[in-house]
Amino acid sequence: MSLGKKQNHILPIPKTRIMRVFVGILLIIGGVFSFLPILGVWMIPLGLVFLAVDSKRFRRYKRHMEAVFIKIYKRFKP
């Protein structure tokens, strides 16, 4: 998934840095409360994607998660 300067984004990302950080932190906090309905563990990687736009540390984690998911996908791909 590329979050570059393409016109058709899969994931709409806010334009301001403050909003991206705010949304990313909210998603990660919501993922911590995964025992509640609707909130879940799926929110943690999504929050990291939002934070990865501005932070080198989170970009590294995002690349690592992408590599893991690609390996899993290729293993189970028919």
C-alpha positions in Angstrom: 0.0 0.0 0.0 1.5 3.2 -1.1 0.8 6.5 0.7 2.7 8.6 -1.8 1.4 11.5 -3.9 -1.1 9.4 -5.9 -4.5 10.9 -6.5 -6.5 7.8 -5.5 -5.7 6.9 -2.0 -6.9 3.7 -0.5 -6.7 5.3 2.9 -7.6 9.0 3.2 -4.9 10.7 5.3 -5.4 14.1 6.8 -3.4 16.9 5.3 -2.1 18.5 8.5 0.6 16.9 10.6 -1.2 17.6 13.8 -4.4 15.8 12.6 -2.4 12.8 11.4 -0.6 12.4 14.7 -3.9 12.9 16.6 -5.8 10.3 14.5 -2.8 7.8 14.7 -2.6 8.1 18.5 -6.4 7.7 18.9 -6.4 4.6 16.7 -3.5 3.1 18.8 -5.3 3.9 22.1 -8.5 2.4 20.7 -6.6 -0.8 19.8 -5.5 -1.1 23.4 -9.2 -1.5 24.3 -9.7 -4.4 22.0 -11.9 -6.2 24.4 -14.7 -3.7 23.7 -17.0 -4.2 20.7 -16.0 -2.4 17.5 -12.6 -1.4 18.9 -10.0 -4.0 18.1 -6.4 -5.0 17.5 -6.8 -3.9 13.8 -6.6 -0.3 15.0 -3.0 -0.6 16.1 -1.4 -1.2 12.7 -3.7 1.4 11.2 -2.6 4.0 13.8 1.0 3.1 13.0 0.4 3.8 9.3 -0.9 7.2 10.1 2.1 7.9 12.4 4.5 6.5 9.8 3.8 9.4 7.4 5.7 11.8 9.7 8.1 9.6 11.8 11.1 7.6 10.8 10.7 5.2 13.7 7.1 4.3 12.8 8.1 4.1 9.1 10.5 1.3 10.0 7.8 -0.6 11.9 5.4 -0.1 8.9 7.9 -1.6 6.5 8.5 -4.5 8.8 4.8 -5.2 9.1 4.3 -5.0 5.4 7.1 -7.5 4.8 5.5 -9.9 7.3 2.1 -9.6 5.8 3.5 -10.1 2.3 5.2 -13.3 3.4 2.0 -14.6 5.0 -0.1 -13.6 2.0 2.3 -15.5 -0.4 2.3 -18.6 1.8 -1.5 -18.8 1.7 -2.1 -17.6 -1.8 -3.8 -20.2 -3.9 
